[in-house]
Amino acid sequence: MSLQRTGKQLLKRVLISSGGLTAATRVASPAAVVLMYHSITEDPALTEWSIGVSQPRAAFEAHIRAIARRFNPVSIDDVCDFASGRRQLPKKSVAVTFDDGFADNHDVALPILTRYSVPATFYLLTGAMERGKPPWYCRIRFAFGMTRLLQWTESGVVYDIATDTSRAAALNAAFGIGASKTGEVQDTWVRQVETALEVEPLTPGFMMTWEQAQSLKRAGHTIGAHTVSHPNLAHVSAAEARSEIRDSKIAIEKELGEPVQHFSYPHPALNPEWTPATIEITRAAGFRSAVVTSSGPVRPGDSLLELRRIYGASDFDQWLWNLECTFLGRAIR
């Protein structure tokens, strides 16, 4: 670690421990922060080449404990009411969200949320749940992690995967390709990549069941939609985007027996992940809100169909720094 980076880390710790940031947020403009998580496991190293977006259970519990004791936990509906001017929120209000619908959301995260009485919203990827298969980006990550080949050829382009650096670059290229596909076309392409890399498909079992989703609902949490097959909606056709958004909502409403009002834009690769056209599709589908991966606070007057979030960093000091800076409207670094 460089001396400059070490100095920045020490400065962050001093500001956090001194309460300087906390004092600043008390006089900042009203804002809420929406946190984004995916998978919570005992040891993320075990899922690095499968899920790839896991966080340690202990780190997550430290986050939730802090939210309960030092912040004000609120629901996504509370955030919507706040953004639309229908209600005020306490200072330092925080909403917790999860994308994709991994089984560990129920098995690992739910008991922690229950212990500290913190509500959360779970945006479900319906195609993966119904098939019992991990999302396509997990399968691609696993294939590149497990292959013993030194090259990968896609559409006549030969990618070197002999080194960690070149393999990471090829994996990013694959993410970009897969992000522009949906449904059966996407699934067929993933199987072709698995075959080309001579890797057996990733074992099923990562996704929660509908029974587990019902359990989250009964525990008082909010269930939202996250498309059917996790494409980047800004990089598929309007018809495909409409089907992905509408059909995920219909599937969840059928299984859970209640209206689904909240949506999360997938962002597996490529930029941006939404457009004015996709916003209109979510509006027409009947969603009250949609969250994105652009970083920042939620303030009164913000569009409910473009609510910003921040990632829940595993390191506690960094997580706390990110949270406090977001309340202040500062860029996260």
C-alpha positions as CSV (number, residue, x, y, z in Angstrom):
1,M,0.0,0.0,0.0
2,S,1.4,3.4,-1.0
3,L,2.1,6.1,1.6
4,Q,-0.5,8.3,0.0
5,R,-3.2,5.6,0.3
6,T,-2.2,4.8,3.8
7,G,-2.5,8.5,4.7
8,K,-6.0,8.7,3.2
9,Q,-7.0,5.6,5.2
10,L,-5.7,7.1,8.4
11,L,-7.5,10.4,7.7
12,K,-10.8,8.5,7.1
13,R,-10.4,6.6,10.4
14,V,-9.7,9.9,12.3
15,L,-12.8,11.6,10.8
16,I,-15.0,8.6,11.5
17,S,-13.8,8.1,15.1
18,S,-13.9,11.8,15.9
19,G,-17.5,12.0,14.8
20,G,-16.7,14.8,12.4
21,L,-18.6,13.3,9.5
22,T,-21.5,12.4,11.7
23,A,-21.8,16.0,12.9
24,A,-21.7,17.2,9.3
25,T,-24.5,15.0,8.3
26,R,-26.8,16.5,11.0
27,V,-26.8,19.9,9.1
28,A,-26.7,18.5,5.6
29,S,-29.7,18.6,3.3
30,P,-32.3,15.9,3.9
31,A,-31.3,12.7,2.3
32,A,-31.7,8.9,2.5
33,V,-29.2,6.3,1.4
34,V,-30.2,3.0,-0.2
35,L,-27.6,0.2,0.3
36,M,-27.1,-2.5,-2.3
37,Y,-26.1,-6.1,-1.5
38,H,-26.1,-9.4,-3.4
39,S,-24.9,-12.5,-1.6
40,I,-23.9,-13.0,2.1
41,T,-21.8,-16.1,2.9
42,E,-19.5,-17.3,5.7
43,D,-16.5,-17.3,3.3
44,P,-16.8,-15.3,0.1
45,A,-13.5,-16.9,-1.1
46,L,-15.5,-20.1,-1.6
47,T,-17.8,-18.4,-4.1
48,E,-15.3,-16.1,-5.8
49,W,-15.5,-18.1,-9.1
50,S,-19.2,-18.7,-8.9
51,I,-21.3,-15.9,-7.4
52,G,-18.5,-13.4,-7.4
53,V,-20.5,-10.7,-5.5
54,S,-20.5,-12.3,-2.0
55,Q,-19.7,-10.6,1.3
56,P,-18.7,-12.1,4.6
57,R,-21.6,-12.8,7.1
58,A,-19.6,-11.1,9.9
59,A,-19.1,-7.9,7.8
60,F,-22.8,-7.8,6.9
61,E,-23.8,-8.3,10.5
62,A,-21.5,-5.4,11.5
63,H,-23.3,-3.2,8.9
64,I,-26.8,-4.1,10.1
65,R,-25.9,-3.7,13.7
66,A,-24.6,-0.2,12.9
67,I,-27.7,0.7,10.9
68,A,-29.9,-0.3,13.9
69,R,-27.8,1.5,16.4
70,R,-26.3,4.5,14.7
71,F,-28.7,5.2,11.8
72,N,-32.4,4.9,11.1
73,P,-33.5,1.8,9.1
74,V,-36.4,2.5,6.7
75,S,-38.2,0.6,3.9
76,I,-38.0,1.3,0.2
77,D,-41.6,2.5,0.5
78,D,-40.5,5.0,3.1
79,V,-37.8,6.2,0.7
80,C,-40.4,6.6,-2.1
81,D,-42.7,8.6,0.2
82,F,-39.7,10.8,1.1
83,A,-38.5,11.3,-2.5
84,S,-42.1,12.2,-3.6
85,G,-42.5,14.7,-0.8
86,R,-45.2,12.7,1.0
87,R,-43.3,12.4,4.2
88,Q,-40.2,13.4,6.0
89,L,-37.6,10.9,7.2
90,P,-35.4,11.0,10.3
91,K,-31.8,12.1,9.7
92,K,-29.5,9.4,8.5
93,S,-32.2,7.1,7.2
94,V,-30.9,3.9,5.4
95,A,-32.7,1.3,3.3
96,V,-31.2,-2.1,2.7
97,T,-31.7,-3.9,-0.7
98,F,-30.6,-7.2,-2.2
99,D,-30.3,-8.0,-5.9
100,D,-30.8,-11.4,-7.7
101,G,-32.4,-13.6,-5.1
102,F,-29.6,-15.8,-3.8
103,A,-30.6,-18.5,-1.3
104,D,-28.2,-17.1,1.3
105,N,-30.3,-13.9,1.4
106,H,-32.9,-16.1,3.2
107,D,-30.5,-18.5,5.0
108,V,-27.8,-16.1,6.2
109,A,-29.1,-12.5,5.8
110,L,-32.6,-13.0,7.1
111,P,-31.7,-14.1,10.6
112,I,-29.4,-11.0,11.0
113,L,-32.1,-8.6,9.7
114,T,-34.6,-10.2,12.1
115,R,-32.1,-9.9,15.0
116,Y,-31.8,-6.2,14.6
117,S,-35.3,-5.4,13.3
118,V,-34.0,-4.0,10.0
119,P,-36.3,-4.1,7.0
120,A,-35.0,-5.0,3.5
121,T,-36.1,-5.3,-0.1
122,F,-35.2,-8.3,-2.2
123,Y,-35.3,-7.9,-5.9
124,L,-35.8,-11.4,-7.5
125,L,-34.4,-12.7,-10.7
126,T,-37.3,-14.9,-11.7
127,G,-35.8,-17.0,-14.5
128,A,-32.9,-18.2,-12.3
129,M,-35.3,-19.0,-9.5
130,E,-37.8,-20.9,-11.7
131,R,-35.0,-22.9,-13.4
132,G,-33.0,-23.4,-10.2
133,K,-29.9,-22.2,-12.1
134,P,-27.5,-19.5,-11.0
135,P,-27.6,-16.3,-13.1
136,W,-25.8,-16.4,-16.4
137,Y,-23.0,-14.1,-15.2
138,C,-22.3,-16.6,-12.4
139,R,-22.1,-19.4,-14.9
140,I,-19.7,-17.5,-17.1
141,R,-17.5,-16.4,-14.2
142,F,-17.3,-20.1,-13.1
143,A,-16.5,-21.3,-16.6
144,F,-13.6,-18.8,-16.9
145,G,-12.4,-19.6,-13.4
146,M,-12.3,-23.4,-13.9
147,T,-11.2,-23.8,-17.5
148,R,-7.7,-25.2,-18.1
149,L,-7.6,-23.9,-21.7
150,L,-5.3,-21.0,-22.7
151,Q,-7.5,-19.5,-25.3
152,W,-11.2,-18.7,-25.9
153,T,-12.7,-18.0,-29.3
154,E,-15.9,-16.0,-29.7
155,S,-17.4,-15.0,-33.0
156,G,-14.0,-15.4,-34.7
157,V,-12.1,-13.4,-32.0
158,V,-9.4,-15.3,-30.1
159,Y,-9.0,-14.2,-26.5
160,D,-5.8,-15.1,-24.6
161,I,-6.7,-16.6,-21.1
162,A,-3.3,-17.9,-20.2
163,T,-2.6,-15.3,-17.5
164,D,-4.8,-13.8,-14.7
165,T,-4.7,-10.4,-16.4
166,S,-5.7,-11.7,-19.8
167,R,-8.3,-14.0,-18.4
168,A,-9.9,-11.1,-16.5
169,A,-10.0,-9.1,-19.7
170,A,-11.6,-12.0,-21.6
171,L,-14.2,-12.4,-18.8
172,N,-15.1,-8.8,-19.0
173,A,-15.6,-9.1,-22.8
174,A,-17.8,-12.2,-22.1
175,F,-19.9,-10.2,-19.6
176,G,-20.4,-7.5,-22.2
177,I,-21.6,-10.1,-24.8
178,G,-23.9,-11.8,-22.4
179,A,-25.4,-8.6,-21.1
180,S,-26.9,-7.9,-24.5
181,K,-28.8,-11.2,-24.7
182,T,-32.0,-12.4,-23.1
183,G,-33.9,-15.6,-22.4
184,E,-33.2,-18.7,-24.4
185,V,-30.7,-17.0,-26.7
186,Q,-28.7,-16.0,-23.6
187,D,-29.0,-19.5,-22.1
188,T,-27.9,-21.1,-25.3
189,W,-24.9,-18.8,-25.6
190,V,-23.9,-19.6,-22.0
191,R,-24.0,-23.3,-22.7
192,Q,-21.8,-22.7,-25.8
193,V,-19.2,-20.9,-23.7
194,E,-19.2,-23.7,-21.1
195,T,-18.7,-26.2,-23.9
196,A,-16.0,-24.2,-25.6
197,L,-14.1,-23.8,-22.3
198,E,-14.6,-27.5,-21.5
199,V,-16.2,-26.9,-18.1
200,E,-19.2,-28.6,-16.6
201,P,-22.0,-26.2,-15.8
202,L,-22.0,-24.6,-12.3
203,T,-24.0,-26.7,-9.9
204,P,-27.5,-25.5,-9.2
205,G,-28.7,-24.6,-5.7
206,F,-27.5,-20.9,-5.3
207,M,-31.0,-19.4,-5.8
208,M,-33.8,-19.1,-3.3
209,T,-37.0,-21.0,-3.8
210,W,-40.5,-19.4,-3.9
211,E,-41.1,-20.9,-0.4
212,Q,-38.1,-18.9,0.8
213,A,-39.4,-15.8,-0.9
214,Q,-42.7,-16.3,0.9
215,S,-40.8,-16.6,4.1
216,L,-39.1,-13.2,3.5
217,K,-42.5,-11.7,2.8
218,R,-44.0,-13.1,6.0
219,A,-41.1,-11.7,7.9
220,G,-42.2,-8.2,6.8
221,H,-39.7,-7.6,4.0
222,T,-40.5,-6.2,0.6
223,I,-40.2,-8.3,-2.6
224,G,-39.3,-6.6,-5.9
225,A,-38.5,-7.6,-9.4
226,H,-35.1,-7.8,-11.1
227,T,-36.0,-9.0,-14.7
228,V,-36.3,-12.6,-15.9
229,S,-32.7,-13.3,-17.2
230,H,-30.6,-10.4,-16.0
231,P,-29.6,-8.5,-19.2
232,N,-28.6,-4.9,-19.4
233,L,-31.9,-3.5,-20.4
234,A,-30.4,-0.5,-22.1
235,H,-28.6,-2.8,-24.6
236,V,-31.5,-5.1,-25.7
237,S,-34.5,-4.3,-27.9
238,A,-37.5,-2.5,-26.6
239,A,-39.6,-5.7,-27.0
240,E,-37.0,-7.7,-25.0
241,A,-36.8,-5.0,-22.3
242,R,-40.6,-4.9,-22.0
243,S,-40.8,-8.7,-21.7
244,E,-38.0,-8.9,-19.1
245,I,-39.6,-6.1,-16.9
246,R,-43.2,-7.2,-17.3
247,D,-42.8,-10.9,-17.1
248,S,-40.7,-10.8,-13.9
249,K,-43.4,-8.7,-12.2
250,I,-46.1,-11.1,-13.3
251,A,-44.2,-14.2,-12.1
252,I,-43.6,-12.8,-8.6
253,E,-47.2,-11.6,-8.3
254,K,-48.4,-15.1,-9.3
255,E,-46.2,-16.8,-6.7
256,L,-46.6,-14.4,-3.8
257,G,-50.2,-13.3,-4.4
258,E,-49.6,-9.6,-3.9
259,P,-48.7,-6.6,-6.2
260,V,-45.1,-6.0,-6.9
261,Q,-44.3,-2.3,-6.9
262,H,-40.5,-2.1,-6.9
263,F,-37.9,-2.9,-9.5
264,S,-34.1,-3.1,-9.7
265,Y,-32.2,-2.5,-12.9
266,P,-29.6,-5.3,-13.6
267,H,-26.1,-4.0,-14.4
268,P,-24.0,-7.1,-15.3
269,A,-21.8,-5.1,-17.7
270,L,-22.0,-2.2,-20.2
271,N,-23.2,1.3,-19.6
272,P,-25.7,2.7,-19.0
273,E,-28.2,0.2,-17.5
274,W,-31.3,2.3,-18.1
275,T,-32.6,4.8,-20.6
276,P,-35.6,7.1,-20.8
277,A,-37.3,4.4,-22.9
278,T,-36.8,1.7,-20.2
279,I,-38.0,4.1,-17.5
280,E,-41.3,4.5,-19.4
281,I,-41.5,0.7,-19.7
282,T,-41.2,0.3,-15.9
283,R,-43.8,3.0,-15.4
284,A,-46.2,1.4,-17.9
285,A,-45.7,-2.0,-16.2
286,G,-47.0,-0.5,-12.9
287,F,-43.9,-0.2,-10.9
288,R,-43.8,2.5,-8.2
289,S,-40.0,2.7,-8.0
290,A,-36.8,1.5,-9.7
291,V,-33.4,1.5,-8.2
292,V,-30.1,1.8,-10.2
293,T,-26.4,1.3,-9.5
294,S,-25.5,5.0,-9.9
295,S,-24.0,6.1,-6.6
296,G,-25.6,8.9,-4.5
297,P,-28.2,9.8,-2.0
298,V,-32.0,10.0,-2.5
299,R,-33.4,13.5,-2.0
300,P,-36.9,15.0,-2.1
301,G,-37.8,15.5,-5.7
302,D,-35.7,12.7,-7.1
303,S,-37.4,10.5,-9.7
304,L,-38.8,7.3,-8.1
305,L,-37.8,5.3,-11.2
306,E,-34.1,6.3,-10.9
307,L,-33.4,5.9,-7.2
308,R,-29.6,5.8,-6.6
309,R,-27.8,3.3,-4.4
310,I,-24.4,2.6,-3.0
311,Y,-22.5,-0.7,-2.7
312,G,-22.2,-2.1,0.8
313,A,-18.3,-2.3,1.1
314,S,-17.1,-5.3,3.2
315,D,-14.5,-3.3,5.1
316,F,-16.5,-1.6,7.9
317,D,-14.5,1.7,8.0
318,Q,-14.9,2.0,4.2
319,W,-18.6,1.2,4.4
320,L,-19.1,3.8,7.1
321,W,-17.1,6.4,5.2
322,N,-19.1,5.7,2.0
323,L,-22.4,6.0,3.9
324,E,-21.5,9.2,5.7
325,C,-20.1,10.8,2.5
326,T,-23.2,9.9,0.6
327,F,-25.4,11.6,3.1
328,L,-23.3,14.7,2.5
329,G,-23.7,14.3,-1.2
330,R,-20.0,13.8,-1.8
331,A,-18.4,11.4,-4.3
332,I,-17.3,8.1,-2.9
333,R,-13.6,7.5,-3.2
